[in-house]
Amino acid sequence: MTGDNVQYDFLTPVHEQAFETWKQTVGARHILRHCYIEAAPFGARFKATGRRVSVKLIWELVRDRYHEIRIRCARRGIKPSRIEGYAMPNAFTPYVARHIESRRPEWAGMFVKQPVGHVHKSRGVIFIPNKKERTA
């Protein structure tokens, strides 16, 4: 890598493949269903006003209800575990937005999304030496 200190985005094809695999699990289906439930009021607002929403908000609302999800699963005899897809990695949020919008065409454009797989340049750090370092 060159000296320009480039930081690569979290969203790589590896994450997309991981999302596609995750999406097929029992846990992911439960979590995605709750994402649709949480997004519904925002979808109605979007249709009425055009005001968009962050998919990260939806993701965090579902995360807040995670305990409820686990209780409902336990009632059905399902013991949620990470292996079964009951995990909510932050790297999946842009894929969740695209997934929801692809299945709910009336919500197309509702989520504020970042491009997937783009490169970010890291910000420069300004170092201000203290008095002792200036005199040395």
N, C-alpha and C positions, 0 to 999 in steps of 0.2 A: 504494500500500500504506500502511496506517496505521503509526504509530510503534511498534507492538508487536514489531517485528523478527521477523516470522514467516519461518521457513525451510521451503520446500516439499520434500517427500520426493522422492527420486530416482525413485520408482516412479510414473510417470505413464502415461497411455494411450499416449504415444509409446514408452515402453519395452515395453509389452505388444505393440504392433504390431511393434516391432523384434524382439522375441522370436519372435513368430509367423513373421516373415519368416526369421529366423535358423534356426528349427527345420526349415525346408524345405531347407536346404543340406546338402551332402554332409558337411562338417566337423561340423555340429551333430549329425547322426545318429551319427557316430563318438563324439563327446563324450558325448552322451546315453546311448549304449550303455554307455560306461564309468561313467557316473553310476549306472546300474542295477547294474552289477557291484559297484561300491564300496558301494552301499546295501544289497545283499543280506544281508550278515552283520548289519547293523543291523536289517533287516526281520525276520530270524529272532529276534533279541533282543527286538524290539518285540512280536512275537506272543507270546513266552514270558513277558515281564516287564512289558510296557506302557511300558518306558523309551524316551523319545523321543530324537531326535538333531537336531542342527542341520544344515540343508542346506548351510550354509557349510562345514562339515567335509567333507561329500561333495565339494563343489566344489573345495576345496583338495586333497583326496586325488587327484582326477582331474588337477588342475593339476600335482601332483607327478609324475604318470605321463605327462605331456604328451609328454615326450621319447620314451617307449615308443610312444605313439600315432603320433607322426611317423614313427618307424622302421617300424612296421607298414604305414603308408600308403605309404611309399617302396617297400617290398617289392612292393606291388600296383601300383606305377607312378603313385601319386597324390602330387603335390607339395603338401603342405598350405600354404594361405595364408589370410590374414584374409578375403580376398574370397570364398573358398569356405566360409567359416563356421568356420574353425579359430581361433576367438577365444573367450575366456571372460570376458565382461564381468561384473563383480560385480553389476550391476543385474539380471541375469537369474536370480540364485539363487532368489528367491521363486517365479518362474514355473517353474523347474525342479522345485521341490518340488511345486507343484500339478500339473505335468505327470506326474511319477512317481506321485503318489497317485491321479491320475485313471485311470491305466492298471494300477495294482496296488491294487485295492480293499482287499485284506487289509492294506495299509500305510497306509490312511486314518488320519490323525491322528499318524503317526509323526514327522513333521518339526515342529520348533518354527518357527512362521511368524509374521511380522508382517503386519498388515493392509496391503493394497496401496492406494496412493493417499491415505494419510492425511497430515495436516499436522502437523509437529513445531514446537513453539515452541522457539526457541533459548534456551539457558541464559544467565542474566545474568552479566555479568562484574563483579567487584568490583575497583575500582581503589583501591589504597592508595598515596597519594603519598609520595615519599621526603621526608626532612627538608628538603631544599632547596626543594621545591615547597610544603611546608606553611608555610614562613616567607615566601614571596613574596606 
